[in-house]
Amino acid sequence: MNYYVIAGEPSGDLHGSNLLKALKQVDTQATFRCWGGDLMQAQGAEIIRHYKDLAFMGFVEVIINLKTILKNISFCKEDILQHKPDALILIDYPGFNLRIAKWAKQQGIRVFYYISPTIWAWKENRIKIVKECVERMYVILPFEKKFYADRGVEVEYYGHPLADVLRQEQQKIISREEFLKKYDLSEKPIIALLPGSRLQEVKHILPVMMEILKYFPDYQFVVSAMPSLPKQIYEDPTKGYPVTIITNDSYSIMHHAHTGLIKSGTSSLEAALFNLPHVVCYLGNGTSFYIAKKLVGSRLEYVSLVNIIPNKLVLPELLQNDFTVPKIVEELKALNEGEKRYEILNEYKKLVALLQDENISTKIANSIFSRLKTLAPHS
């Protein structure tokens, strides 16, 4: 089968690469043409657009880059028509992918969606596109299955793919002694700083993170850097500060850190699965944040999945105007030692039990391939 896969973010590249690997095992004739990144390319995919050129986050940023986004959509449609895939697999990235899904359905192309848009939080009207245009929705959060099933969407849930990924990655992580030696770190406990995966996130968040260092003299700080971003984005804000910048090794950092300060998103859930107590943070364009907050309204009380899944405040969240040095220091000190730290670690155990399963990517690959072989679209 010929698969056309679209992922627009690092997490989509990660989960997409594992899905591609699983598809190759069940479909020995599989070929892949993808929008994604290095991990998908490593699985033999031909990368048409890299996610680092696609990540426009926030309403203002989208408006500024609207011309580029529309050009990408137009090019994507032309490219799909030219290569006539047997299946289109869309991974998250809803603003782009739902447009492509609607168009692809009109062209008679079979559409599968992996990792649901957060339409349960906002823009629920998008459910109409999903119901009419997507043959199967593969969700990764336990409550999403009921959400879609109640609305008549064909849906499957096998667990969260991060559980599989981290199970594999934990086996590769070196010992603490080796980790400290490799990166020339001291014996002090580590506070991990993860300022995000997008350029604008790091620009906003990392300078504020630097201001807290002086309040924690008994700890050492490690910044997790993304290989897809320029080194200067990390080096400029940290110049003159006693921090270590480590590129492309976030799982080792999470594993060996004592606590963390982590931008909201996939990394927060990853850190939870690594048993790392942390403060969830976000600071971005004020207008974009205000619009998002208004659109979500009362539907979503939290931003971190660690809080959303149990629908309770497990981790502290410091967003936008609350992302201040005094509040960061207060929350981090509470997590470094004491009762709150152990409460969080206990909640993590419950979270793991909800999300963990084995061979999630393989189960999804089997489902997609078996449908392509034996069933007509939407049957």
N, C-alpha and C positions, 0 to 999 in steps of 0.2 A: 504493500500500500504506500501511497505517496501522501505524507502528512505535512500540512502547513500549520506552523505553531507561532502564536504571537504572545510574547511576554515583554512587558515594558519596564521592569524593575529588577533589582538584584535578587529578591526573593523569588520572583517568577522564573528567573534564570536557574536558580538552584532547584526548585521543585520541577521545573520543566526538564532539566537535565536528567533527573532521576526517572521521570516519566518516559523520556526518550530511551534511556537505558533499558527500562522494562519493556517498552514496545519492541525494541530490537530482539528481545528474548522470545516474545510471543509471535512476532512477525519478522521472519528472517529476511523478507524482501523490503523491509521498511526503508524509506528515504525521507529526509527531513529538510524542509526549507523554513527558516525561522527568523523571527525578530526576537532577539534575546542577547546572550552574552557569551563569555568565554567558556562557561561550564556546558552550555548546550553545544557549543562548537566542538568541545572535547568529546562529545558523544557522536560526532560525525555530521552535525547539522551544518548546512550552509547558512551563514548569518547574513541576512539582508540589511538589517538595521541593528545597531548595538543599542542596548537599553540606556547607555550613558548619554545618547543623543535624543532620548525620548522622554526623560523624566522631568516634566513640568508640573510642579506641585503648587496648588493654591490658585484661587480664582484670578487674582491679579496677574500671576505668572502665566496662566493659561491665555488670558487676553493678550498679553504682550507677545506671546509666541503663537498666536492663533494662526497666522499665515503659514508658519512651519508645520503646525499640527494638521491643517487642512491639506497641505501638500503631501504630507505623509499618508493621510487617509486615501487620497486620490491615487498615489503611487501603489499603496497596498492593494487596492482593488484591481488595478491594472495587472499587478504582479500575480495575484491569485488567478485571474482569468487566463493569463498566459500559461501558467503551470498546471492548471486544472487538477487540484489535489483531490484525493479520495475523501479526505476529512480535514476540516479546519478545527484546530484545538486552540481555544482562547484561554489564557491564564491571567486571571485577575484584570488589572489595568482597564477598568470599566468604561471610562470616558471614551476611549478609543475602541475598545473591543466590542462594546455593545452596538456601536455604529456599524462596525464590520459585520457583526452577527446578523443585523437586520438586512443589510445589503446581500450578504452571502445566502441567506434563506431565499431571497428573490431570484438568485442565480441557480437555485437548486443544489447548493453545496451543503453537505451534512456538517452540522456545527455541534461541537462538544465544548462545554465550559468547565474549566477546572479552577477552583478557588473562587468562591462567590464574591461578587461586588457586595458592599455593605448596604444593600438596599433595605435591610431590616432596620437600619439606622436613619437613612434619609434617601430621598428620591425613590420611594416605593413604587411609583408609577412605572419604573423600569421593569417591573415584574412582567408587564405585558410583552415587552420585547423578548424576555427570557422564555416565557411560556410559548410564544408563537414561533420563535426562531431557533431555540436551542433544543437539540435532541435529548441530551442528558446533561444535567448539572451535577458536578461532583463537588460536594461541600466538605469543609475541613473543620467545622465547628459543630459540636453536638446539637445545639439548638437550631441550627440552620436547616436541618432535615425536616423538622416539623413545619418550620416557617414556609418552606417551598411546597411541601406536600399539601398543606392546608390550602394553598393557592393553586393547586392543580398542576404543578410543575413536576416533571419526571426527575427525581433526585436520588442520589446515592451518597452514603457517608460510610467511610471505612476508618476514620480517625484522622489525626493531624499528621501530615507528612514530616513535620519537624521531628516527631518522635523517632521515626526511622532514621532520619539524617543524623540526629545527635547520638543515637545509639551506635551508629557506625563511626562517627567522628570521635567519640569518647575513647574508642579503642586506639586511636592514633595519637592522643595527647601525651606528651612527655611528662615526666615527673616534675614536681615543683623544683627540685634541685637543678635539674637540667634546664628548666624554663628560666630560672633566675640567672643561671650561668650564660645561657644563650643570648639573653637580652641585657646582660650586665646590670641586673637589678640587685637590690639589697635584700636583707631578710625581713624588712618591714612589711606589714600587711599591705595589700594592694587595693587601691580604689580605682576601679575601671571607669574610664570616661568614653562613652560612645555617642558622639555628637550627630550621627546620622549618616545617610548614604548619598544625599544630594548636596550639590554645591551650596545652594542657598541655606540649607539647614546648618551646615558646618560653619558658614560665615556668621550666622546669627548666634549659634549656640556655644561654640567653642570658646570665644572670648569671655563669656560669662563664667564658664566652667573654670577658667584660669584664676578667677578672682577668689575662689574658695580655698585654694591650696594652702594659704598661710594659716588657715584655721585648723589644719590637720597635720601638725609637725611629726606625729608618730606614724604616719602612713606615707607610702609612695604612690605616685599617680602614673597610670599608663593610659595613653590615648590610643584607641583602636582606629586605624586609618583604613580607608577603602582604596584598593589599588586602582580603581577606575577614576579617582580624583587626583588632581595635581598635588604633588608633595607640598608645594608652597602654601596651599590652603590650610595645611596643618602647621607648617613651620612658622609662618608669620605670627599667628595669635599666641603661639607657645614660646616664642623667642624670649629668653631671659627667665623662664620659669623652670623649676626642677621637675620636668616630666619626661617620660620616655614614650616616643611614638613608635608603635608597632603596626606594620602594614600586613593586612591579609592573614591575621591569626586571631580573629575575635573569639573563637571558641576556646582556645588555650587561655586567653585573657580572662574570659568568664569563669572558666574552670578553676583558675588559680587565684582569682580576686576574692577579697573579703566582702566588699560591697561595691555598688556601682551607681553611676549617674548616667541614665540611658535615655536617648531620644525615643519618644513613643513610636511604636511600629513593631515589626517582626522581631527586632533585637530584644525587646522587652520579654516577649514570650520565650525566646531562646534562652535568655538569662534565667528565667524562672525554671526552665527544664534543666539548667545547669546548677540549680539551687543557689543562685546568687541574689541575695536581697538587694534591692536597688530602688532609687527614686526615678520615676518616669517624668521626663521633661519635654517641653516643646516651646520653641520661640521662633516665630516666623513673621511674615508680612502681616501687619495688624489688620488691614482691610480684609485680607483673605480669611484670617482667623475669625473675624467678626461675622462675615457672611456665612462661613461654615457653621458657626455656633447658632446663628439664627435659623439656618435650614434644618439642622438637627433638632433644635428645640429641646423638648423634654424626653425625646425618644431614647437618647443615649446619655446616661449619666456619667460614664467613664470613657476614657480613650484607649487605655491599655487592655488588651485581650485578657490579661491576667485578672483584671477586675470585671471585665464584661462577661466572661464565661460564667463565673459564679454569681454575677450581679451583686457584688459587694466590694467595698474598698479594701483590697488586700495590700496593694502597694500605694504609697503616696504619689499623687500626680501634681506636678507644678507646671502649669501651662500659661504661656504668654505673660500677662502682668504678674502672675504668681511666681514666675521663674526669676526670683531675686536671690541675691547672695545670702541674706539673713535666713530666708526660708529653706534654701538648699542646705545650709549648714545645720540648721535645726533638725531637718529630716534625716540627713546623713548620720549625724551623731546618734540619733535614736536607733538607726539600723546597725551601727557598728557594734553595739553591745546592748544587752538588756532584753526585756520581755517582748518588745515589738519584733525584734529579729527572729525570735523563736516562733512567734505567732505566724509570721510570714512563711518560715520554713515548713511549718505544719500545713499551711494552706497549699503550698506547692505539692505536697504528697497527694492531696485530693485532686489537684489539677492534672497531675500525671496520670492518675487512674482514669480520668475522663477522656484524655486525649490519646493515650498510647494504644497502639495496635502494631501488628507486624506486616511487612510487605505491602504497605499501602499503595505505593506506586504500581506494583505488580498487579494488584487487584483492579486498579483503575485501567491499566493497560489491557488486561484481559477483557474487561467490560467493553471498552471501546472497540477492540479488535473483533470480538465475537459479534457485536452488533453490526459492524461493517461487513462481516462475512455472511451473516445469516438473516439479517433483518432489513426491511425497507426503512427509509427515514421516518422517524416519529412513530414507529410501530411498537 
